[in-house]
């Protein structure tokens, strides 16, 4: 279903790692601004095999400031390959994750970004899940401390088992359990649930109603991302009743950003959303 006019009045933010990808990364903030958006988010934007130097970070920062686009969300280091889905629970790659925590926090803080997302990583064959979870808690605690240092929240999300079958967190309950453990370990209270409606729907989770994810975990939600199912297209292209779900998020008091994290050709990516509704806040 297409959102009604009332549903369009919210804080949209464009994920520039999945949208406008026909352009080089440094040109995407300006393209988002040209399309009428004032906020954007990113997956880890640098190479995963090194710590980015000052020149790389400054170039990306300037792309946002020159375009007048605010960075609202940024992933910590999320893997060498698309299938890796995070490295913070992987013993052999933990060091790289930790080395890049300050880079992500500094860039986010300099651009007023209030949310840092940490992908958990896949289960490893032959490795004890308990050992991976212990390492993950250590690294998430470090990430939460870095996020707190810039006044940001740390996000933890579930992915879907169709596209990420080896990922460790394949349900809202699993992700929220990690959120609660991080908050208990750090005492900071800034770990939050990233409620990605696409991933949860692909997992067959009940999203709405008294026993749905939104009502059960509304007090833990720190960010929302949307795409229609099953094709991860723009709102209105599939089966998900996004207007009803957005209304339910309103009902539980969520007033934060809604990330547009779907796949669509640039020429028609935002046709569903009137230009007058695209500015954030």
N, C-alpha and C positions, 0 to 999 in steps of 0.2 A: 504494500500500500504506500501511496505517496503521503508524506507528512502534510498536515493541515497548516494554515498560516500560523496558528498559535504554536505549533510544534517547531516552527522555523526560528522562533525568537529565543536563541540560546547561544552559548559560547562555543562556536565551532572552531576547530583547529585542524589544519591540513597536514596529514602525514606526508612529508616530502621524500620519504624513502620508498613509497609505493605509488604516489601520484606525481604527475609532471616529470616522470623519469625519462622522457624523451630529451630532456635538457640535462646538461651537466649540473652536478649538485649545486655549485656556487651560483648558478643562474635561477635556481628554483625559487628562492625567497622572493626575488623580483617578479617572477611569473605568478606566484601566489598573490602578491600585492596587486598586480595588474588585473587579476581575476576578482579582486575585491576583498581578499582576506587580509586580516591583520595579525594572525597568529598561526604558528606551524609547530610541528613536532618532528623528531627524527629518531630512527634507529641509530646504532653506533655508526657515525659517519666517516670514520677513519679506517685505515688498514688495520687488520687484527694481528699482524705479525710484528708490530713495533709500537712504541710510545710515540704519538705524533709530536712533531717539533712545534716550536712557537709560531713558525711561519704558517704551517697548516692550520693551526687553531685560529690564528688571527685572520686568515683569509675567510674562513667560515663565519667568524664573528662579524667581519665587515659586510659580508653578503647579507646578513640579517639586519644590521643597523642601517646600511645604505638603503635597503628596501623598506625600512620602517615596519618590519614584521617582528613580532615578539616570539621568542622561542618559549613554548609552554611545556614541552616534554622532551626528554633525551634518554636514550638507552645507554647504560653502561656497556662495556665491551661484550658483544654477544656472539662471537664465534668466528672461526676462519671460513666456514662454509655455511650455506643456507640451512643445511640439515643438522648443524651442530646445536642450534637453539640455546645458546648460552654456554658459559664456561665456568661459572663460579662454583659448581659442584664437581668439577673435573680436576683430580689431583695434579695431572701433568700440565694443566693450563692455569691453575690458580694464581701463579705468580704474575702472569700477564694481566689477569683481571685486576689484581691488587695494584699493579704499576699504573694502570690506566684510571683508577678511581679518582685521583686528584685532577687529572685532565678533564674528565667529565664534569666534576664538581666545579672546577674553575670556569669552564666555558658556560655551564648552566648559570652559575652565580652572576657572571658578567652580563648575561642577557636577561636576567630577571626570571629565569625558568624555575618553576616551583615543583617540578616532578621529575624524578629520575627512576627509570625502569630497569630492573635487573632480571634478565632471563635466567632461569634456574639451571638449565642444561639437561642433557639426556642421561638415562641410566646406562651404565657401562657394563658390558658383558663381563662376567667374572669378578666384578667389584661388589662389595657388600653395600646395599642401599644405605645402611646405617652410617657407614663411613662417609659416603657421599653427603648425606644429610648433615652430619657433624661439620664437615668442611663448608657446606653451603651456609650453615648458620654463622660460622665464623666470618665468612666473606660478606654475607648480608648485613651482619652487625657492623662491619667496617664501612659498608656502603651507606647504611643508615646514619652512622655518625658523620660521614662526609656530607650527606644530604642535609642533616640537621644544621651543619655549619653554615649553610647558605639559606637556611629557612625553607628547605624543600622537604617533600615527602619522598619516601622510597616505595616504589610500586612493585608488586609481585603478581604475576598473571598466570592463568591456566591457558594452555594451548589445546588444540583439538587432536584427537587420536587418529584422525584420517590423514592429516598432513604431517603430524609429528608423533608417530606411534611410540617412539622411545623416550619422549619427554617425561620428566618425573612428575609434573603436576598436570593431570588431565581432568581435573574437576575443580569447580569453585571451592568445594570443601577442602581439597588438598591445598590450594593456594592460600585460602584464609587461615588454615592451620599454620602454615609457614609464617604468615603475617603476625599471628598471635605469638608464635615462638620468638620471632625477632623482637617484638615489642617487650616481651617478658625478659629477654636476654639483655637488652640495652637500657630499658627503662625510659626510652625517649618517646615512645608512642607515635612515631612518625612513619611507621610501616603501614601501608594501605593496600587494599585489593584493587587491582586493575580489572575492571569488569568489561571484558571484551565480548560483546553480545554475539559476534560472529563465531568465535571459537566455542563459546558455551553452547550455542545453538547446534553447531556441528557435532558436539558431543552428546546431543540429545537431552541436555539438561532442561528442566522446567524453569523458565525465566520469570514468569509472572504468577500472581496468585499468592495465597497465604504461605504456601510451602515453596515458593519460587525463589530463585537466587536473589532477586532484587530486594524482596522484603526480608529475607533471612539475613542478608549481609549488607543492607543499606547503610548501616552505621560504620562499616569498614571500607566502603568504596571511596577510593581516592582519585579515580579517573575512569572515564568510559570511552570505549572505542566502538565504532560501528562499521558494518558492511552487511550487505544482504546475503542470504543463503539460498542455494548452496554454492553459488559461483563466486562469492566474494566481490560482487559488483556493487554499483551505487544503490542507494536507497530506492526502493520501488522496482528493482530489477528482478527480485526473487520472491521468496515465500515468507520472509520475516515481517511481522507487524511492528515495524519500528515506531510508528506514531504511538501505539499503545504502550510499548516498552518505555519510550521517552516520558510519557505521561506518568507511568508508574515510578520512574526515577524521580520525577518532580514530587510525587506524593510522599516518597520517603525522605525528601529534603535534599536530594542531590542538586547542587547548583553549580557544579564545576564544569570544566571543559568537556566537550564531546569531540573525540578525535575521528576524523574521516580517514579510515584506514582500509580503503577498498581499491580494487583494480578497475581502471577505466581509461579509455583513450583520452588524451588531453583535450581534444576538441569538444568532447561532450561530457567531460568528467563532472561538471557542476551544473548541468542543465536543470537538474531537479531542484536546485536551491537558488531562489531569486537573489540577484546581486545585492539588493538592499538588506538581505538577512545574513550576509557573509562576514561582516565585521564582528570582531570579538570584543564584547564588553563596552 
